[in-house]
Amino acid sequence: MSVNNVTGTILLDVSKSVDSNKEELAILESYYSISEERVQLDELMLVHKNGKKLGTVKVHNISISWNNFNGGLKNESF
């Protein structure tokens, strides 16, 4: 029996807390803790704002980029 499916793209803007208050160190800290080499993401469960499970999607590719820093000291030498 064949399985029907569709493919698409879900773009997520994410954030994470960091210990560093300097931009360069904060971005390095983020890559060290969460990068494509360290993460295995096979499935993603989607939940409606009301809490009801909408369904699970299979993840085929992941790209992680940490490139903005909010807080602390930006572009300071360390």
Jmol script that loads the backbone (N, CA, C; Angstrom):
load data "model"
ATOM      1  N   MET A   1       0.843  -1.169   0.000  1.00  0.00           N
ATOM      2  CA  MET A   1       0.000   0.000   0.000  1.00  0.00           C
ATOM      3  C   MET A   1       0.897   1.244   0.000  1.00  0.00           C
ATOM      4  N   SER A   2       0.655   2.172  -0.894  1.00  0.00           N
ATOM      5  CA  SER A   2       1.457   3.388  -0.968  1.00  0.00           C
ATOM      6  C   SER A   2       0.965   4.415   0.053  1.00  0.00           C
ATOM      7  N   VAL A   3       1.885   5.273   0.446  1.00  0.00           N
ATOM      8  CA  VAL A   3       1.563   6.331   1.395  1.00  0.00           C
ATOM      9  C   VAL A   3       1.593   7.663   0.658  1.00  0.00           C
ATOM     10  N   ASN A   4       0.528   8.406   0.776  1.00  0.00           N
ATOM     11  CA  ASN A   4       0.470   9.730   0.178  1.00  0.00           C
ATOM     12  C   ASN A   4       1.012  10.745   1.175  1.00  0.00           C
ATOM     13  N   ASN A   5       1.816  11.689   0.693  1.00  0.00           N
ATOM     14  CA  ASN A   5       2.289  12.759   1.559  1.00  0.00           C
ATOM     15  C   ASN A   5       2.587  13.992   0.738  1.00  0.00           C
ATOM     16  N   VAL A   6       2.722  15.095   1.412  1.00  0.00           N
ATOM     17  CA  VAL A   6       3.110  16.351   0.789  1.00  0.00           C
ATOM     18  C   VAL A   6       4.373  16.843   1.489  1.00  0.00           C
ATOM     19  N   THR A   7       5.160  17.633   0.782  1.00  0.00           N
ATOM     20  CA  THR A   7       6.334  18.227   1.404  1.00  0.00           C
ATOM     21  C   THR A   7       6.167  19.739   1.436  1.00  0.00           C
ATOM     22  N   GLY A   8       6.838  20.377   2.350  1.00  0.00           N
ATOM     23  CA  GLY A   8       6.747  21.828   2.484  1.00  0.00           C
ATOM     24  C   GLY A   8       7.856  22.331   3.382  1.00  0.00           C
ATOM     25  N   THR A   9       7.744  23.561   3.778  1.00  0.00           N
ATOM     26  CA  THR A   9       8.735  24.200   4.629  1.00  0.00           C
ATOM     27  C   THR A   9       8.029  24.923   5.764  1.00  0.00           C
ATOM     28  N   ILE A  10       8.561  24.753   6.966  1.00  0.00           N
ATOM     29  CA  ILE A  10       8.105  25.507   8.130  1.00  0.00           C
ATOM     30  C   ILE A  10       9.305  26.313   8.610  1.00  0.00           C
ATOM     31  N   LEU A  11       9.170  27.629   8.645  1.00  0.00           N
ATOM     32  CA  LEU A  11      10.248  28.494   9.126  1.00  0.00           C
ATOM     33  C   LEU A  11       9.945  28.894  10.562  1.00  0.00           C
ATOM     34  N   LEU A  12      10.911  28.706  11.430  1.00  0.00           N
ATOM     35  CA  LEU A  12      10.737  29.041  12.839  1.00  0.00           C
ATOM     36  C   LEU A  12      11.776  30.073  13.251  1.00  0.00           C
ATOM     37  N   ASP A  13      11.346  31.153  13.855  1.00  0.00           N
ATOM     38  CA  ASP A  13      12.257  32.083  14.512  1.00  0.00           C
ATOM     39  C   ASP A  13      12.292  31.664  15.971  1.00  0.00           C
ATOM     40  N   VAL A  14      13.460  31.343  16.475  1.00  0.00           N
ATOM     41  CA  VAL A  14      13.584  30.818  17.826  1.00  0.00           C
ATOM     42  C   VAL A  14      14.543  31.670  18.638  1.00  0.00           C
ATOM     43  N   SER A  15      14.520  31.489  19.940  1.00  0.00           N
ATOM     44  CA  SER A  15      15.464  32.155  20.830  1.00  0.00           C
ATOM     45  C   SER A  15      15.828  31.188  21.944  1.00  0.00           C
ATOM     46  N   LYS A  16      16.941  31.450  22.591  1.00  0.00           N
ATOM     47  CA  LYS A  16      17.337  30.658  23.761  1.00  0.00           C
ATOM     48  C   LYS A  16      18.068  31.564  24.717  1.00  0.00           C
ATOM     49  N   SER A  17      17.992  31.252  25.983  1.00  0.00           N
ATOM     50  CA  SER A  17      18.712  32.000  27.001  1.00  0.00           C
ATOM     51  C   SER A  17      20.178  31.608  26.965  1.00  0.00           C
ATOM     52  N   VAL A  18      21.048  32.571  27.207  1.00  0.00           N
ATOM     53  CA  VAL A  18      22.489  32.329  27.268  1.00  0.00           C
ATOM     54  C   VAL A  18      23.042  32.953  28.542  1.00  0.00           C
ATOM     55  N   ASP A  19      24.191  32.457  28.971  1.00  0.00           N
ATOM     56  CA  ASP A  19      24.828  32.989  30.174  1.00  0.00           C
ATOM     57  C   ASP A  19      25.654  34.231  29.880  1.00  0.00           C
ATOM     58  N   SER A  20      26.248  34.301  28.692  1.00  0.00           N
ATOM     59  CA  SER A  20      27.142  35.404  28.365  1.00  0.00           C
ATOM     60  C   SER A  20      26.382  36.695  28.127  1.00  0.00           C
ATOM     61  N   ASN A  21      27.017  37.810  28.496  1.00  0.00           N
ATOM     62  CA  ASN A  21      26.408  39.109  28.206  1.00  0.00           C
ATOM     63  C   ASN A  21      27.160  39.837  27.090  1.00  0.00           C
ATOM     64  N   LYS A  22      28.059  39.125  26.406  1.00  0.00           N
ATOM     65  CA  LYS A  22      28.783  39.677  25.258  1.00  0.00           C
ATOM     66  C   LYS A  22      28.335  38.954  24.000  1.00  0.00           C
ATOM     67  N   GLU A  23      28.103  39.707  22.946  1.00  0.00           N
ATOM     68  CA  GLU A  23      27.511  39.164  21.720  1.00  0.00           C
ATOM     69  C   GLU A  23      28.293  37.973  21.154  1.00  0.00           C
ATOM     70  N   GLU A  24      29.592  38.131  20.957  1.00  0.00           N
ATOM     71  CA  GLU A  24      30.382  37.067  20.340  1.00  0.00           C
ATOM     72  C   GLU A  24      30.348  35.784  21.171  1.00  0.00           C
ATOM     73  N   LEU A  25      30.497  35.932  22.487  1.00  0.00           N
ATOM     74  CA  LEU A  25      30.469  34.758  23.359  1.00  0.00           C
ATOM     75  C   LEU A  25      29.082  34.130  23.410  1.00  0.00           C
ATOM     76  N   ALA A  26      28.048  34.948  23.394  1.00  0.00           N
ATOM     77  CA  ALA A  26      26.678  34.426  23.437  1.00  0.00           C
ATOM     78  C   ALA A  26      26.375  33.588  22.196  1.00  0.00           C
ATOM     79  N   ILE A  27      26.806  34.061  21.026  1.00  0.00           N
ATOM     80  CA  ILE A  27      26.566  33.307  19.791  1.00  0.00           C
ATOM     81  C   ILE A  27      27.390  32.020  19.792  1.00  0.00           C
ATOM     82  N   LEU A  28      28.642  32.092  20.218  1.00  0.00           N
ATOM     83  CA  LEU A  28      29.463  30.874  20.324  1.00  0.00           C
ATOM     84  C   LEU A  28      28.842  29.874  21.294  1.00  0.00           C
ATOM     85  N   GLU A  29      28.352  30.354  22.412  1.00  0.00           N
ATOM     86  CA  GLU A  29      27.695  29.497  23.403  1.00  0.00           C
ATOM     87  C   GLU A  29      26.486  28.789  22.792  1.00  0.00           C
ATOM     88  N   SER A  30      25.720  29.514  21.995  1.00  0.00           N
ATOM     89  CA  SER A  30      24.532  28.931  21.362  1.00  0.00           C
ATOM     90  C   SER A  30      24.905  27.846  20.361  1.00  0.00           C
ATOM     91  N   TYR A  31      25.922  28.106  19.520  1.00  0.00           N
ATOM     92  CA  TYR A  31      26.361  27.095  18.560  1.00  0.00           C
ATOM     93  C   TYR A  31      26.925  25.873  19.273  1.00  0.00           C
ATOM     94  N   TYR A  32      27.623  26.093  20.377  1.00  0.00           N
ATOM     95  CA  TYR A  32      28.195  24.964  21.107  1.00  0.00           C
ATOM     96  C   TYR A  32      27.099  24.072  21.676  1.00  0.00           C
ATOM     97  N   SER A  33      26.041  24.680  22.194  1.00  0.00           N
ATOM     98  CA  SER A  33      24.987  23.883  22.818  1.00  0.00           C
ATOM     99  C   SER A  33      23.972  23.328  21.819  1.00  0.00           C
ATOM    100  N   ILE A  34      23.668  24.098  20.771  1.00  0.00           N
ATOM    101  CA  ILE A  34      22.660  23.659  19.789  1.00  0.00           C
ATOM    102  C   ILE A  34      23.151  23.992  18.394  1.00  0.00           C
ATOM    103  N   SER A  35      23.598  22.975  17.674  1.00  0.00           N
ATOM    104  CA  SER A  35      24.039  23.138  16.289  1.00  0.00           C
ATOM    105  C   SER A  35      23.564  21.932  15.488  1.00  0.00           C
ATOM    106  N   GLU A  36      23.674  22.015  14.173  1.00  0.00           N
ATOM    107  CA  GLU A  36      23.223  20.917  13.321  1.00  0.00           C
ATOM    108  C   GLU A  36      23.937  19.610  13.652  1.00  0.00           C
ATOM    109  N   GLU A  37      25.208  19.701  14.067  1.00  0.00           N
ATOM    110  CA  GLU A  37      25.977  18.507  14.399  1.00  0.00           C
ATOM    111  C   GLU A  37      25.503  17.863  15.692  1.00  0.00           C
ATOM    112  N   ARG A  38      24.868  18.618  16.570  1.00  0.00           N
ATOM    113  CA  ARG A  38      24.465  18.122  17.890  1.00  0.00           C
ATOM    114  C   ARG A  38      22.977  17.769  17.979  1.00  0.00           C
ATOM    115  N   VAL A  39      22.189  18.190  17.013  1.00  0.00           N
ATOM    116  CA  VAL A  39      20.739  18.023  17.103  1.00  0.00           C
ATOM    117  C   VAL A  39      20.259  16.951  16.138  1.00  0.00           C
ATOM    118  N   GLN A  40      19.413  16.079  16.645  1.00  0.00           N
ATOM    119  CA  GLN A  40      18.714  15.132  15.777  1.00  0.00           C
ATOM    120  C   GLN A  40      17.226  15.423  15.927  1.00  0.00           C
ATOM    121  N   LEU A  41      16.642  15.926  14.870  1.00  0.00           N
ATOM    122  CA  LEU A  41      15.224  16.267  14.878  1.00  0.00           C
ATOM    123  C   LEU A  41      14.557  15.463  13.770  1.00  0.00           C
ATOM    124  N   ASP A  42      13.793  14.454  14.160  1.00  0.00           N
ATOM    125  CA  ASP A  42      13.132  13.573  13.201  1.00  0.00           C
ATOM    126  C   ASP A  42      11.683  13.951  12.975  1.00  0.00           C
ATOM    127  N   GLU A  43      11.025  14.367  14.045  1.00  0.00           N
ATOM    128  CA  GLU A  43       9.613  14.706  13.963  1.00  0.00           C
ATOM    129  C   GLU A  43       9.350  15.968  14.773  1.00  0.00           C
ATOM    130  N   LEU A  44       8.324  16.683  14.362  1.00  0.00           N
ATOM    131  CA  LEU A  44       7.921  17.897  15.057  1.00  0.00           C
ATOM    132  C   LEU A  44       6.408  17.838  15.249  1.00  0.00           C
ATOM    133  N   MET A  45       5.960  17.910  16.498  1.00  0.00           N
ATOM    134  CA  MET A  45       4.533  17.882  16.777  1.00  0.00           C
ATOM    135  C   MET A  45       4.014  19.317  16.800  1.00  0.00           C
ATOM    136  N   LEU A  46       2.963  19.564  16.053  1.00  0.00           N
ATOM    137  CA  LEU A  46       2.352  20.885  15.974  1.00  0.00           C
ATOM    138  C   LEU A  46       1.111  20.923  16.850  1.00  0.00           C
ATOM    139  N   VAL A  47       1.016  21.982  17.641  1.00  0.00           N
ATOM    140  CA  VAL A  47      -0.086  22.124  18.589  1.00  0.00           C
ATOM    141  C   VAL A  47      -0.804  23.447  18.325  1.00  0.00           C
ATOM    142  N   HIS A  48      -2.126  23.395  18.290  1.00  0.00           N
ATOM    143  CA  HIS A  48      -2.946  24.603  18.109  1.00  0.00           C
ATOM    144  C   HIS A  48      -2.802  25.491  19.344  1.00  0.00           C
ATOM    145  N   LYS A  49      -3.071  26.766  19.181  1.00  0.00           N
ATOM    146  CA  LYS A  49      -2.996  27.697  20.303  1.00  0.00           C
ATOM    147  C   LYS A  49      -3.903  27.288  21.464  1.00  0.00           C
ATOM    148  N   ASN A  50      -4.983  26.544  21.163  1.00  0.00           N
ATOM    149  CA  ASN A  50      -5.892  26.105  22.217  1.00  0.00           C
ATOM    150  C   ASN A  50      -5.413  24.826  22.907  1.00  0.00           C
ATOM    151  N   GLY A  51      -4.249  24.304  22.490  1.00  0.00           N
ATOM    152  CA  GLY A  51      -3.672  23.125  23.128  1.00  0.00           C
ATOM    153  C   GLY A  51      -3.950  21.813  22.414  1.00  0.00           C
ATOM    154  N   LYS A  52      -4.828  21.815  21.424  1.00  0.00           N
ATOM    155  CA  LYS A  52      -5.168  20.588  20.715  1.00  0.00           C
ATOM    156  C   LYS A  52      -4.040  20.201  19.760  1.00  0.00           C
ATOM    157  N   LYS A  53      -3.654  18.929  19.768  1.00  0.00           N
ATOM    158  CA  LYS A  53      -2.617  18.432  18.876  1.00  0.00           C
ATOM    159  C   LYS A  53      -3.125  18.461  17.439  1.00  0.00           C
ATOM    160  N   LEU A  54      -2.380  19.133  16.558  1.00  0.00           N
ATOM    161  CA  LEU A  54      -2.770  19.218  15.153  1.00  0.00           C
ATOM    162  C   LEU A  54      -2.214  18.061  14.340  1.00  0.00           C
ATOM    163  N   GLY A  55      -1.050  17.591  14.705  1.00  0.00           N
ATOM    164  CA  GLY A  55      -0.439  16.494  13.975  1.00  0.00           C
ATOM    165  C   GLY A  55       1.074  16.555  14.085  1.00  0.00           C
ATOM    166  N   THR A  56       1.702  15.519  13.595  1.00  0.00           N
ATOM    167  CA  THR A  56       3.158  15.415  13.619  1.00  0.00           C
ATOM    168  C   THR A  56       3.675  15.445  12.196  1.00  0.00           C
ATOM    169  N   VAL A  57       4.749  16.184  11.978  1.00  0.00           N
ATOM    170  CA  VAL A  57       5.373  16.231  10.664  1.00  0.00           C
ATOM    171  C   VAL A  57       6.762  15.609  10.766  1.00  0.00           C
ATOM    172  N   LYS A  58       7.175  14.956   9.703  1.00  0.00           N
ATOM    173  CA  LYS A  58       8.506  14.371   9.618  1.00  0.00           C
ATOM    174  C   LYS A  58       9.481  15.452   9.158  1.00  0.00           C
ATOM    175  N   VAL A  59      10.625  15.545   9.828  1.00  0.00           N
ATOM    176  CA  VAL A  59      11.630  16.546   9.492  1.00  0.00           C
ATOM    177  C   VAL A  59      12.667  15.903   8.580  1.00  0.00           C
ATOM    178  N   HIS A  60      12.909  16.494   7.422  1.00  0.00           N
ATOM    179  CA  HIS A  60      13.867  15.967   6.458  1.00  0.00           C
ATOM    180  C   HIS A  60      15.197  16.698   6.489  1.00  0.00           C
ATOM    181  N   ASN A  61      15.186  17.960   6.886  1.00  0.00           N
ATOM    182  CA  ASN A  61      16.394  18.764   6.879  1.00  0.00           C
ATOM    183  C   ASN A  61      16.268  19.809   7.973  1.00  0.00           C
ATOM    184  N   ILE A  62      17.397  20.134   8.594  1.00  0.00           N
ATOM    185  CA  ILE A  62      17.389  21.168   9.624  1.00  0.00           C
ATOM    186  C   ILE A  62      18.580  22.087   9.407  1.00  0.00           C
ATOM    187  N   SER A  63      18.354  23.365   9.555  1.00  0.00           N
ATOM    188  CA  SER A  63      19.417  24.357   9.461  1.00  0.00           C
ATOM    189  C   SER A  63      19.294  25.271  10.672  1.00  0.00           C
ATOM    190  N   ILE A  64      20.361  25.374  11.458  1.00  0.00           N
ATOM    191  CA  ILE A  64      20.342  26.178  12.673  1.00  0.00           C
ATOM    192  C   ILE A  64      21.319  27.327  12.510  1.00  0.00           C
ATOM    193  N   SER A  65      20.841  28.531  12.769  1.00  0.00           N
ATOM    194  CA  SER A  65      21.686  29.713  12.660  1.00  0.00           C
ATOM    195  C   SER A  65      21.406  30.637  13.838  1.00  0.00           C
ATOM    196  N   TRP A  66      22.447  30.972  14.575  1.00  0.00           N
ATOM    197  CA  TRP A  66      22.345  31.934  15.673  1.00  0.00           C
ATOM    198  C   TRP A  66      23.030  33.203  15.206  1.00  0.00           C
ATOM    199  N   ASN A  67      22.283  34.265  14.952  1.00  0.00           N
ATOM    200  CA  ASN A  67      22.909  35.443  14.366  1.00  0.00           C
ATOM    201  C   ASN A  67      22.463  36.774  14.943  1.00  0.00           C
ATOM    202  N   ASN A  68      21.603  36.791  15.928  1.00  0.00           N
ATOM    203  CA  ASN A  68      21.200  38.050  16.559  1.00  0.00           C
ATOM    204  C   ASN A  68      21.334  37.917  18.066  1.00  0.00           C
ATOM    205  N   PHE A  69      21.745  38.995  18.693  1.00  0.00           N
ATOM    206  CA  PHE A  69      21.931  39.013  20.148  1.00  0.00           C
ATOM    207  C   PHE A  69      21.152  40.187  20.716  1.00  0.00           C
ATOM    208  N   ASN A  70      20.340  39.908  21.723  1.00  0.00           N
ATOM    209  CA  ASN A  70      19.560  40.947  22.372  1.00  0.00           C
ATOM    210  C   ASN A  70      19.941  41.012  23.846  1.00  0.00           C
ATOM    211  N   GLY A  71      20.614  42.065  24.207  1.00  0.00           N
ATOM    212  CA  GLY A  71      21.012  42.247  25.607  1.00  0.00           C
ATOM    213  C   GLY A  71      22.516  42.361  25.737  1.00  0.00           C
ATOM    214  N   GLY A  72      22.969  42.707  26.914  1.00  0.00           N
ATOM    215  CA  GLY A  72      24.390  42.761  27.191  1.00  0.00           C
ATOM    216  C   GLY A  72      25.151  43.720  26.305  1.00  0.00           C
ATOM    217  N   LEU A  73      26.398  43.349  25.980  1.00  0.00           N
ATOM    218  CA  LEU A  73      27.310  44.191  25.215  1.00  0.00           C
ATOM    219  C   LEU A  73      27.426  43.670  23.804  1.00  0.00           C
ATOM    220  N   LYS A  74      27.102  44.493  22.826  1.00  0.00           N
ATOM    221  CA  LYS A  74      27.199  44.093  21.424  1.00  0.00           C
ATOM    222  C   LYS A  74      28.546  44.497  20.844  1.00  0.00           C
ATOM    223  N   ASN A  75      29.131  43.561  20.084  1.00  0.00           N
ATOM    224  CA  ASN A  75      30.360  43.808  19.336  1.00  0.00           C
ATOM    225  C   ASN A  75      31.488  44.402  20.174  1.00  0.00           C
ATOM    226  N   GLU A  76      31.592  43.978  21.396  1.00  0.00           N
ATOM    227  CA  GLU A  76      32.689  44.416  22.255  1.00  0.00           C
ATOM    228  C   GLU A  76      33.818  43.395  22.158  1.00  0.00           C
ATOM    229  N   SER A  77      35.040  43.825  22.254  1.00  0.00           N
ATOM    230  CA  SER A  77      36.178  42.904  22.291  1.00  0.00           C
ATOM    231  C   SER A  77      36.153  42.143  23.606  1.00  0.00           C
ATOM    232  N   PHE A  78      36.575  40.873  23.522  1.00  0.00           N
ATOM    233  CA  PHE A  78      36.622  40.095  24.761  1.00  0.00           C
ATOM    234  C   PHE A  78      37.972  39.515  24.978  1.00  0.00           C
TER     235      PHE A  78
END
end "model"
wireframe off; spacefill off
backbone 0.3
color backbone group
